[in-house]
Amino acid sequence: MSIVIKTPEEIEKMRVAGRLAADVLEMIEPHVQAGVTTDQLNQICHDYIVNEQQAIPAPLNYHGFPKSICTSVNHVICHGIPADKKLKEGDIINIDITVIKDGYHGDTSKMFMVGKPGIMAERLCRVTQECLELGIKMVKHGVHLGDIGAAIQQHAEAHNYSVVREYCGHGIGAEFHEEPQVLHYGKPGTGEVLQAGMCLTIEPMINAGKRQSKMLGDGWTVVTKDRSLSAQYEHTLLVTEDGCEVLTLRKDDRLPRVIKAGS
């Protein structure tokens, strides 16, 4: 599969899908509290996407995934399956949303804190968000993906955290996962060169302990091997000549929608 440069019409559809995905994360925030189950969060998001947005939850039945969102709690790195376990005070949870609208995908995730998080958990989430923002601020036409991965890795490791290697960001559009793969570690000057009109996700998964992961028996849920906490933030981006546009921007984001690289 080769990299797809989006047409102006496709870019407009990506903007719509991205805005809808961001809206789901804003909608679900007040529901994320102690005592709620991740399955209840899944149902609320599913109903909102299908009934309010007239859109499709992309994860549902994707390669057999059984739910409409991913909910990854504490030491779960990614692809956690919503279930009947209740959230408790101090938990951290990543909610990953992908919607399809008019055939195009918007993909985003963020960390939520249940009640008052511990100092370690709060710090991990903050640094992970910084890793994403650092990567986004480097995106522009002509930049190597390795430059972005190296910047994310350097920031995480400077705080004694580790970067998950087995899972990465990706191109996105009419397909959920397109080329290129967007690694969150690497060497400057290596990897694909970004081109204006590309859409991709950056979604660093950062562990408080070692980077090694393992998949559980359900074939989806990925956890830290040492059971240390893990955090992730994700945005869908449009590459422009001098920077990028954040297609999944939320009201609580610190970033502007349109970013000039290096600003």
C-alpha positions in Angstrom: 0.0 0.0 0.0 1.5 3.4 -1.0 1.0 6.7 0.8 -2.2 8.5 -0.1 -2.1 12.2 -0.7 -5.6 13.6 0.0 -7.5 15.7 -2.4 -9.2 18.9 -1.1 -12.5 17.0 -1.0 -11.0 14.2 1.0 -9.3 16.7 3.3 -12.7 18.3 4.0 -14.2 14.8 4.9 -11.2 14.2 7.2 -11.9 17.5 9.0 -15.5 16.4 9.6 -14.5 12.9 10.8 -11.8 14.4 13.0 -14.1 16.9 14.6 -16.7 14.1 15.4 -14.0 11.9 17.0 -12.9 14.9 19.2 -16.5 15.6 20.1 -16.9 12.0 21.5 -14.0 12.5 23.9 -15.5 15.8 25.1 -18.9 14.2 25.5 -17.7 11.2 27.5 -15.5 13.1 30.0 -18.2 13.7 32.7 -19.1 10.0 32.6 -15.6 8.9 33.5 -15.8 8.5 37.3 -15.4 5.9 40.0 -18.1 3.2 39.8 -18.7 3.3 36.1 -17.8 0.3 34.0 -15.8 0.5 30.8 -18.7 -1.3 29.1 -21.0 1.5 30.2 -18.6 4.1 28.7 -18.6 2.0 25.5 -22.4 2.0 25.3 -22.6 5.8 25.8 -20.0 6.4 23.1 -21.6 3.9 20.7 -25.1 5.5 21.1 -23.7 9.0 20.6 -21.7 8.1 17.5 -24.5 6.2 15.9 -27.6 8.2 17.0 -26.3 11.7 17.5 -23.5 11.9 14.9 -25.0 9.5 12.4 -21.5 8.0 12.1 -19.9 4.6 12.4 -17.7 3.4 15.3 -14.7 2.1 13.4 -13.4 -0.4 16.0 -16.6 -2.4 16.1 -16.0 -5.7 14.3 -12.7 -4.4 12.9 -10.7 -7.7 12.5 -13.2 -9.1 15.1 -12.8 -6.4 17.8 -16.0 -6.7 19.8 -16.6 -3.1 21.0 -17.0 0.4 19.7 -14.1 2.1 21.6 -10.9 1.0 23.3 -10.5 1.5 27.0 -7.0 0.9 28.4 -6.8 1.2 32.2 -3.6 1.6 34.3 -1.1 -0.9 33.0 -3.0 -1.6 29.8 -1.0 0.0 26.9 -3.7 -0.2 24.2 -6.6 -2.0 22.7 -8.3 -2.7 26.0 -11.8 -4.2 25.5 -14.6 -2.6 27.4 -16.0 -4.9 30.1 -17.9 -5.0 33.3 -15.1 -4.0 35.6 -15.7 -0.8 37.5 -13.3 2.1 37.5 -12.0 3.1 40.9 -10.6 6.2 42.5 -7.0 6.9 41.2 -7.3 4.9 38.0 -6.0 6.3 34.8 -7.8 5.3 31.5 -7.1 5.9 27.9 -10.2 6.1 25.7 -9.5 5.7 22.0 -12.2 6.8 19.6 -12.3 6.3 15.8 -15.3 7.3 13.8 -16.2 6.9 10.2 -18.2 9.6 8.5 -18.9 9.6 4.8 -16.2 6.9 4.4 -13.4 8.7 6.2 -11.8 8.1 9.6 -11.1 10.4 12.5 -8.9 8.8 15.2 -8.0 10.3 18.6 -7.4 9.3 22.2 -6.6 10.9 25.6 -6.0 10.0 29.2 -8.7 10.5 31.8 -8.0 10.5 35.5 -10.6 8.9 37.8 -10.9 11.2 40.9 -7.5 12.3 42.2 -4.6 10.5 40.5 -1.4 9.6 42.2 1.6 11.8 41.6 3.3 9.1 39.5 0.2 8.7 37.3 -0.3 12.4 36.8 3.3 12.9 35.9 3.3 10.0 33.3 0.2 11.4 31.7 1.6 14.9 31.5 4.9 13.8 30.0 3.1 11.6 27.5 0.9 14.5 26.4 4.1 16.6 26.0 5.6 13.8 23.8 2.6 14.0 21.5 2.8 17.8 21.4 6.5 17.8 20.6 5.9 15.4 17.7 3.0 17.4 16.3 5.1 20.6 16.4 7.7 19.0 14.1 5.3 17.9 11.4 5.6 19.6 8.0 6.3 18.9 4.4 9.9 17.5 4.0 10.4 16.3 7.5 11.6 12.7 8.1 9.4 10.5 10.4 12.6 9.5 12.2 13.0 13.1 13.3 9.6 13.0 15.0 10.2 9.6 16.6 13.6 10.6 17.9 12.2 13.8 19.5 9.4 11.8 21.2 11.8 9.1 22.4 14.3 11.7 23.8 11.6 13.5 25.8 10.2 10.3 27.3 13.6 8.8 28.2 14.7 12.2 29.7 12.0 11.5 32.3 13.1 7.9 32.8 10.1 6.5 30.9 10.2 4.1 28.0 8.5 4.1 24.5 6.5 1.1 23.4 8.0 -0.2 20.1 5.4 -2.8 18.9 2.6 -0.3 18.2 2.7 3.0 16.3 0.9 5.7 14.6 -0.2 5.4 11.0 -1.5 7.0 7.8 -5.3 7.3 7.8 -8.1 8.3 5.5 -10.6 6.1 3.7 -8.8 3.2 5.4 -8.4 3.0 9.2 -4.7 2.1 8.9 -2.8 3.4 5.8 0.9 3.9 5.1 3.2 5.1 6.5 3.8 3.6 9.9 4.6 6.4 12.4 7.2 5.1 15.0 7.5 7.0 18.3 11.3 6.3 18.5 14.0 6.4 15.9 17.0 8.3 14.4 16.9 11.8 12.9 17.1 11.8 9.1 15.6 8.4 8.6 12.2 7.1 7.6 9.6 8.3 5.2 9.6 12.0 4.2 6.3 13.8 4.9 4.4 15.4 2.1 1.7 18.1 2.2 -1.7 16.4 1.9 -0.8 13.3 3.9 -3.0 12.5 6.9 -1.5 10.5 9.8 -1.8 9.8 13.5 0.8 10.4 16.2 0.0 8.4 19.3 2.9 7.7 21.6 2.5 5.0 24.2 4.8 5.7 27.1 5.5 3.3 30.0 6.5 4.3 33.5 8.6 1.1 33.6 10.3 -0.9 30.9 9.1 -0.8 27.3 8.3 -4.5 26.9 4.7 -5.5 26.3 2.6 -8.6 26.1 -0.8 -9.5 24.6 -3.4 -11.1 26.7 -5.3 -14.2 25.7 -8.2 -12.2 24.2 -5.9 -11.4 21.3 -6.3 -7.7 21.7 -5.5 -6.3 25.1 -1.8 -5.2 25.3 -0.3 -4.7 28.8 3.1 -3.7 30.2 5.1 -6.8 30.9 6.3 -5.4 34.3 2.7 -4.2 35.1 3.9 -0.6 35.3 1.5 2.2 34.3 1.2 3.2 30.7 -0.3 6.3 29.0 -1.2 7.4 25.5 -2.4 10.5 23.7 -3.3 10.6 20.0 -4.3 13.1 17.3 -5.1 12.9 13.6 -3.1 15.4 11.6 -3.0 16.9 8.1 0.5 17.7 6.8 0.8 21.1 5.3 3.7 22.9 3.5 4.9 24.7 6.7 3.4 22.6 9.5 0.2 20.7 10.1 -3.5 21.0 11.0 -4.8 19.1 14.1 -8.0 17.5 12.8 -9.0 16.1 16.1 -8.5 19.2 18.3 -10.5 19.3 21.5 -11.5 22.4 23.6 -9.2 21.3 26.4 -6.1 21.1 24.0 -3.3 23.5 24.5 -2.4 23.4 20.8 -3.8 25.7 18.1 -5.6 23.9 15.2 -3.1 25.1 12.6 0.5 24.8 13.6 3.6 26.1 11.9 6.5 23.7 12.5 9.0 24.9 15.1 6.5 27.4 16.6 
